[in-house]
């Protein structure tokens, strides 16, 4: 990540909402309506203090920031430039998390750990240009690749390759097309719905075959069912 003065990085933090949020119209709104920005700004100061061994003071600063902004950031974590916490409320960023430049994180996101060991990396690495949807939980020492996306409310426990999208609980990696808009969460496929559709139709065919004693019904409907199943399989990519 590019090194620069604390002032220039904070200046970028204040300018980032103008590039990422069409709802902002004035500096007054920036002052009162963007807790994620203020949480990042105080993190910048606390992180410098933490790295100079003022650990208790830095923790106190981020504790007060958490009360005011409802954003919890450990001062030891690493956060790059032009990172935007959209809305910010409920965001938790753990001690050993690494967030690279130009990452977009929505409200309610947790970058958490799954280990109680000390002096090891326990939290995720979010690579440049990634987008983490609202309510998503990214857990453990895993990597979300460059320009990857995590769908809203997904629970990610495995690394996500670059230029791909993970959705679901637990999250599965799906193959994406050319649409890389960071706000097009409504276009993510519903893989659970597709699987449920296949199972319900398969069950209906079996019930009809049993009731009518015509087993040839299964063969007649197999083509439709196989297409539904193939559509389901094509949307997921198991690692």
Protein Blocks (a to p, Z undefined) as FASTA:
>chain_A
ZZddfklmmmmmmmmmmmmmmkbcbfklmmmmmmklmmmmmmmmmmmmmmnopamlmmmm
mmmmmmmnopacdfkbccdehiacehkiopacdfklccdehiacdehiacddfbfbehia
fbdcddehiacdehiacedjddddehiacdehiacfbdcdehiacedjddddddddfblc
fklmmlpccfklmmmmmmmmmmmmmmmmmmnopaklmmmmmmmmmmmmmmmmmmpccZZ
